[in-house]
């Protein structure tokens, strides 16, 4: 069982690589296109990068599936902290699973926009807008996941703790920093727009940092005596 959980942990970085490759070299969407672009400019963007956007969307979807598997060891550790925390383990798993929804549906919408780049410019812009709203605004679905992990870490009384106490505060900060993304539909320019500092750069940046923190933390937790009987 432990070997399986460790394998699932390492799928997390694989998912990040697939998402990064999908958005940057393939799609060329880092930074994202401005929501203030005119329909013809949006059409030209998808016409010039049609194949790359479609391949990049596929890569993002595979990355989302890796993220889905990565959630399992997190819930396993929460359950090991204390069996009475099983509701938090379920919340973490469900919230994280819904967190794959923005990547899959967002990538699919961008893929539709690129699939027939010769269609009407307003239709392409509509699918592009839909894709970015999925990717940015619905990132809020993973906020309960952060809160569940925070509560579990702060209630961890084991010695040594499976989740260090600082991890609880770290996840609470992440939950807070994801809040501005919900305002993306109200702005076409500035820090709250889907390509802005508060809606894109900070949430996506801390998502990468969260992975860098969680992978070694989970691998360390799986070496805890609580898992010794399942080694």
C-alpha positions in Angstrom: 0.0 0.0 0.0 2.8 2.4 0.9 4.5 1.9 -2.5 1.2 2.6 -4.2 0.7 5.8 -2.2 4.3 7.0 -2.9 3.7 6.3 -6.6 0.6 8.5 -6.4 2.5 11.3 -4.8 5.1 11.3 -7.6 2.2 11.7 -10.1 1.7 15.2 -8.7 4.9 16.6 -10.3 4.2 14.7 -13.5 0.8 16.5 -13.6 2.5 19.9 -13.1 4.9 19.2 -15.9 2.1 18.2 -18.3 0.1 21.3 -17.4 3.1 23.6 -17.8 4.1 22.1 -21.1 0.5 22.4 -22.2 0.1 26.1 -21.3 3.6 27.4 -22.2 5.4 25.9 -25.2 2.4 24.3 -26.8 -0.4 26.8 -26.3 1.8 29.8 -25.7 -0.7 31.0 -23.1 1.7 32.2 -20.4 0.9 35.1 -20.1 -2.7 34.6 -21.1 -4.2 36.6 -23.9 -5.8 39.8 -22.7 -9.6 39.7 -22.2 -9.7 43.1 -23.8 -8.6 41.8 -27.2 -11.0 42.4 -30.1 -12.8 39.4 -31.7 -10.6 39.5 -34.8 -7.4 39.6 -32.7 -8.6 36.6 -30.8 -9.4 34.7 -34.0 -5.9 35.5 -35.4 -4.4 34.1 -32.2 -6.2 30.8 -32.5 -5.6 30.6 -36.2 -1.9 31.0 -35.8 -1.6 28.5 -32.9 -4.4 26.1 -33.7 -2.4 22.8 -33.5 -0.4 23.9 -30.5 -3.5 24.9 -28.5 -5.2 21.6 -29.3 -2.1 19.6 -28.2 -1.7 21.8 -25.2 -5.2 21.2 -24.1 -4.7 17.5 -24.3 -1.6 17.8 -22.2 -3.5 19.8 -19.6 -6.2 17.2 -19.4 -3.6 14.4 -18.7 -2.1 16.6 -16.1 -5.5 17.1 -14.4 -5.8 13.3 -14.2 -2.4 13.1 -12.5 -3.6 15.7 -10.0 -6.7 13.6 -9.3 -4.6 10.6 -8.3 -2.3 12.9 -6.2 -5.3 13.6 -3.9 -5.5 10.1 -2.6 -2.3 10.0 -0.4 -3.4 13.4 1.1 -6.7 11.9 2.3 -4.8 8.8 3.5 -2.6 10.9 5.7 -5.5 13.0 7.0 -7.3 9.7 8.0 -4.1 8.5 9.7 -3.8 11.7 11.8 -7.1 10.7 13.5 -9.8 8.5 12.2 -12.4 11.0 13.5 -11.1 13.4 10.8 -12.6 11.2 8.0 -15.0 14.0 7.0 -12.0 16.2 6.3 -10.4 13.4 4.2 -13.6 13.2 2.2 -13.9 17.0 1.8 -10.2 17.2 0.6 -10.8 14.4 -1.9 -14.0 15.8 -3.3 -12.9 19.4 -3.4 -9.6 18.4 -5.1 -11.5 16.2 -7.6 -13.8 19.1 -8.5 -10.5 21.1 -8.8 -9.7 19.1 -11.9 -12.9 20.4 -13.4 -11.5 23.8 -14.4 -8.5 22.3 -16.1 -10.6 19.8 -18.1 -13.5 22.0 -19.1 -11.3 25.0 -19.6 -8.9 23.1 -21.8 -11.8 21.6 -23.7 -13.3 25.1 -24.4 -9.9 26.4 -25.6 -9.6 23.3 -27.8 -13.1 24.0 -29.3 -12.0 27.5 -30.1 -8.9 26.2 -31.9 -10.7 23.3 -33.6 -12.3 25.4 -36.3 -10.3 28.6 -36.4 -11.9 29.6 -39.7 -15.3 30.1 -38.0 -16.9 33.5 -37.0 -14.5 35.6 -34.8 -17.3 36.2 -32.2 -17.8 32.4 -31.8 -14.1 31.8 -31.3 -14.0 34.6 -28.8 -17.0 33.2 -26.9 -15.3 29.7 -26.6 -12.0 31.4 -25.6 -13.8 33.5 -22.9 -15.5 30.4 -21.6 -12.2 28.5 -21.4 -10.5 31.3 -19.4 -13.4 31.7 -17.0 -13.3 28.0 -16.3 -9.6 28.1 -15.7 -9.6 31.2 -13.5 -12.9 31.7 -11.8 -13.7 28.1 -11.0 -10.3 27.5 -9.4 -12.3 28.4 -6.2 -13.4 24.8 -6.2 -10.2 23.7 -4.5 -10.5 26.2 -1.6 -12.3 23.7 0.6 -9.4 21.3 0.0 -6.9 23.8 1.4 -9.2 24.4 4.4 -9.6 20.7 5.1 -5.8 20.2 5.0 -5.3 23.2 7.3 -7.8 22.0 9.9 -6.2 18.5 9.8 -2.7 19.9 10.3 -3.8 22.1 13.1 -5.5 19.2 14.9 -2.6 16.8 14.4 -1.6 15.7 17.9 0.6 12.8 16.8 4.3 12.7 17.7 6.0 13.4 15.5 3.1 15.0 13.5 2.2 13.6 10.1 1.3 17.1 8.9 3.4 19.9 10.6 1.5 22.7 12.2 2.9 25.3 9.8 1.3 23.4 6.9 -2.1 24.3 8.4 -1.3 28.1 8.3 0.3 27.7 4.8 -3.0 26.2 3.4 -5.1 28.9 5.0 -3.0 31.5 3.3 -3.5 29.7 0.0 -7.3 29.6 0.5 -7.2 33.4 1.1 -5.0 34.1 -1.9 -7.4 32.3 -4.3 -10.3 34.5 -3.4 -9.7 37.4 -5.9 -10.1 35.0 -8.9 -13.9 35.0 -8.4 -13.9 38.7 -9.6 -12.4 37.9 -13.0 -15.7 38.3 -14.9 -16.0 41.9 -13.7 -12.8 43.2 -15.3 -11.1 43.2 -18.7 -8.0 44.9 -17.6 -6.0 45.3 -14.3 -5.0 42.9 -11.5 -8.4 41.2 -11.3 -8.7 40.4 -15.1 -8.1 36.8 -16.0 -4.5 37.7 -17.0 -3.9 39.9 -14.0 -1.7 39.6 -11.0 -4.5 38.7 -8.5 -6.5 36.4 -10.7 -3.8 34.5 -12.7 -0.2 35.0 -11.5 -0.7 34.7 -7.8 -3.2 31.7 -7.8 -1.2 29.8 -10.5 2.1 30.6 -8.8 1.0 29.4 -5.4 -0.5 26.3 -6.9 3.0 25.4 -8.1 4.5 26.3 -4.7 1.8 24.1 -3.0 3.1 21.1 -5.1 6.7 21.9 -4.1 5.6 21.8 -0.5 3.2 18.9 -0.5 5.4 16.3 -2.3 8.2 16.2 0.3 5.6 16.6 3.1 3.6 13.6 1.9 6.7 11.4 1.3 7.8 12.2 4.8 4.4 11.5 6.3 4.3 8.1 4.6 7.5 7.2 6.6 5.7 7.9 9.8 5.2 5.0 12.3 1.4 5.3 11.7 2.0 3.7 8.3 4.6 1.2 9.5 2.1 -1.7 9.6 1.1 -1.1 6.0 4.7 -0.9 4.7 
